[in-house]
């Protein structure tokens, strides 16, 4: 078994269009792109790189997620909570069923690990 190394993740090429948010708040909606990474041994968990252009949308993912922001900036406001400023270099740990609003101010790129339900 070999490891996967992505050199300079903030600038890696090959991300594929993934549409946009299910619940956009701004028009035109943000555009998503990504690269799914096959990681043997993680079962149905998901890993990869994800990018989003500026705009606002509702987070609806029911899964727990760990992400590391490699470029860009945004604000995330959890439902019923205070806005949290997020930028390149930050690592986030989202509990399952975390909802709220993303406001992407600079194209955001993250490395993610989504825990299967």
N, C-alpha and C positions, 0 to 999 in steps of 0.2 A: 504494500500500500504506500502511496506517495502523498506528500502534502501539496497543497495548492498555494502558490505565492502570487499575489497580485502586486507588482511593483508600482509604487506611486499611485495608490488607489484614488487619490483626488483627481487624477488626470487619466485614468485608464479608459481606453476606448472600447467600443463594442456593445454599449448599452442598447437595448432594444426598446422601442416604443411600447408603453403599457397602458395607453389611454389616459384617463383622468379620474378625478375623485367621483364617488357615487353621489356625494352631496356637496357640490361646489357652492361657495358663498359669493365668489367673484366671477364676473364674465369678462373675457373668455375664461374658462376654467384653467386651472393649473394643468400642465402636461407632465405625466409620469414616464420615466424610462428606467430600465434596470437590467441587471445581469444576475440570473439565479446561479448559485454555485452548488454543484452536486457534492455533498459531503457525506461519504459513506459512513454508516454507523449511527446516523442521527435519526433514523426512522422517518417519520413524516414531519419532523421539524423543517423549517425553511431557513436558508441562509443566502446571502447575496449582497449586491450593491443596488441602491435605489436612489433615484434623483428626481427632484421636483422643481419646476419653474415657479416664479413668484405668483402669489395669489393666496386665497383663503378657502378652507374647506373643513368639514366636520370629520373628526377621527371616529371610525365606527368599528375598528378591528376588535373582535372579542378576545383575541389571543394575548397572552403576555408576550412582551417583546423587549429585547435588549438591542440598543443601537449605539453606534459611535459616529458622530458627525465629523466628516473629513473635510468638508468645505461648505461655505455658505452660512446663512443666518436666518433665524425665524423666532417667532414667539409661539408658545403653546399655552393655551388657557384651558386647564381641566374644567369640566362641568362643575360649577359651584366653587371654583377656585380662582386664584390670582394668576395673572399672566406670568409665564416663565420665559426669560430671554435665553435663547440657545444659539450657540455658535460653534464654528469649527474647533475641534479638540474636546468637545463635551461628550460624555457618555451618559445615556439615559436608560432607565429601567422602568418599563411600563407594566404595572400589574394587569392581569386579565380584566377585560371589560372597562378599561379606561376610555372615557369619551371626553371630547372637548373640541376646541377649534385650533387648527394650525393656521398661522399667518406667516407664509414664506416671504421674506423680504429680499433675500439674495438666493439665487438658485442653490438648493440644498442637496448635498450628496451624503449618504450614510451607508455604513456597513451594518447589516441587521442579522439578528437571529430571532425568528418567530417560533415560539413554543406551540407545538401541536396541542389541540384541546383534548 
